[in-house]
Amino acid sequence: DRDTETRRKISDDDSPLPDTEVHYIRSEHVGDEFKIFVGHPHSSDTAPPSVLFMGDPWGDFGAAVGITRLLNYTGDLPPLLVVAVGYRVVTIEENEAIRGRDFTPTVDLTQTWRDPEMMGGAARFVAFLRDELKPCVRERHGVDPDDSAFFGSSLGGPVAKYVPLK
């Protein structure tokens, strides 16, 4: 419908927060395109920042950028480049289906509300992070993405534990 199309255009916004960027990266491992949000640290530190990778930018990107900037400002956290992996979607239902694909290591038929065809892709998602996204972040932002962590909340939590990024 027309309202969904208007929201889809908004979902392609290039600057969701001050000093952030959005990029689209096609993954050969996953066979899909990801919407990558990047939040730059506000720091006078001249050393390249560490990287905080995260899933679920739908609800967590703005908070993560704000919190890491504030904690860096107070001296409680080093500068962090926040890199969130999301999707070019409009609705929460679209987002949920793809999260199920990328954040589940196996197919769980007891989760009757999830489509089994859209489960079990965590290994491919982690391969995307390791082999495709990290080199892109290194090249584009001049940081060492091996000096990083992955934050996942809710369904993204298990994938953070599933396979190390190194």
C-alpha positions in Angstrom: 0.0 0.0 0.0 1.0 3.7 -0.3 1.8 4.1 3.4 4.1 1.1 3.3 5.9 2.5 0.3 6.4 5.9 2.0 7.8 4.1 5.1 10.1 2.0 2.8 11.6 5.2 1.4 12.1 6.4 5.0 13.8 3.1 5.8 16.4 3.9 3.2 17.4 7.1 4.9 21.1 7.7 4.7 21.5 9.4 8.1 19.4 8.1 10.9 21.4 9.9 13.6 24.1 12.7 13.7 27.5 11.4 12.5 26.2 8.1 11.3 26.1 6.5 7.9 24.2 3.8 6.1 25.6 1.4 3.5 24.2 -1.6 1.7 26.4 -4.7 1.3 25.5 -7.8 -0.7 26.6 -11.0 1.0 27.7 -14.0 -1.0 27.6 -16.2 2.1 24.0 -15.3 3.0 22.7 -14.6 -0.6 21.0 -11.3 0.6 21.7 -7.6 1.0 22.3 -6.1 4.4 21.7 -2.5 5.6 24.7 -1.5 7.6 24.5 1.3 10.1 27.7 3.0 11.2 27.9 5.3 14.2 31.1 7.2 14.6 32.5 7.9 18.1 32.8 11.5 19.2 36.3 11.4 20.6 39.5 13.5 20.5 41.5 10.2 20.8 43.7 9.9 17.7 44.0 6.1 17.9 41.6 4.2 15.7 38.5 3.1 17.7 37.6 -0.4 18.5 34.5 -1.8 16.8 31.3 -2.9 18.3 29.4 -5.0 15.9 25.7 -5.6 16.6 22.6 -7.1 15.2 19.1 -5.6 15.7 19.6 -2.0 14.7 15.8 -1.7 14.5 15.6 -1.0 18.3 19.2 -0.9 19.5 21.4 1.2 17.2 20.4 4.6 18.4 20.8 3.5 22.1 24.1 1.8 21.4 25.6 4.9 19.7 24.3 7.2 22.4 25.5 5.1 25.3 29.0 4.4 23.8 29.5 8.1 23.0 28.4 9.2 26.5 30.6 6.5 28.3 33.5 7.6 26.1 32.9 11.2 27.0 33.0 10.4 30.8 36.1 8.3 30.3 34.4 5.0 31.2 34.8 3.4 27.7 37.3 3.8 24.9 36.0 5.2 21.6 33.9 2.7 19.7 32.8 2.6 16.1 29.3 1.0 16.2 28.5 -1.1 13.2 25.0 -2.6 13.2 23.7 -5.2 10.7 20.1 -4.7 9.6 17.8 -5.2 6.7 16.0 -3.1 4.1 12.6 -3.7 5.6 9.7 -1.6 6.8 7.6 -3.8 9.2 8.5 -5.6 12.3 7.2 -8.8 10.8 9.6 -8.6 7.9 12.5 -7.9 10.3 11.5 -10.8 12.5 11.5 -13.3 9.6 15.0 -12.4 8.6 16.3 -12.3 12.1 15.1 -15.9 12.5 17.2 -16.8 9.4 20.4 -15.1 10.6 20.3 -15.6 14.3 19.3 -19.2 14.7 22.0 -21.9 14.4 19.6 -24.7 13.8 16.0 -25.3 12.7 13.8 -25.6 15.8 10.4 -27.1 14.8 9.0 -26.3 18.3 9.0 -22.6 17.4 5.8 -23.0 15.4 5.5 -19.2 14.9 8.7 -19.2 12.8 9.0 -20.5 9.3 11.4 -23.5 9.3 12.6 -22.3 5.9 13.8 -19.1 7.5 15.8 -20.7 10.3 19.3 -22.1 10.8 21.4 -19.5 9.0 23.7 -18.4 11.9 26.8 -20.0 10.4 26.3 -18.1 7.1 25.6 -14.9 9.0 28.8 -15.2 11.0 30.7 -16.0 7.8 29.3 -12.7 6.4 30.5 -10.8 9.4 33.9 -12.4 9.4 34.7 -12.6 5.7 32.7 -9.8 4.1 31.7 -7.1 6.6 34.9 -6.9 8.6 37.2 -6.4 5.6 34.8 -3.7 4.4 34.9 -1.9 7.8 38.7 -2.1 7.8 38.9 -0.6 4.3 36.2 2.1 4.7 36.9 3.3 8.2 40.6 2.5 8.8 40.0 0.5 11.9 41.1 -2.9 13.0 37.8 -4.9 13.1 39.6 -7.8 14.8 39.7 -5.4 17.9 35.9 -5.9 18.2 33.0 -7.5 20.0 29.5 -8.5 18.8 26.5 -7.4 20.8 23.3 -9.3 20.3 20.1 -8.8 22.3 17.0 -11.0 22.4 17.3 -13.5 19.5 20.6 -11.9 18.6 22.1 -13.0 21.9 22.6 -16.7 20.9 24.4 -15.8 17.6 26.8 -13.6 19.6 27.9 -16.8 21.4 27.5 -19.2 18.5 30.8 -18.6 16.6 33.7 -16.3 17.4 34.3 -13.6 14.9 38.1 -14.2 14.7 
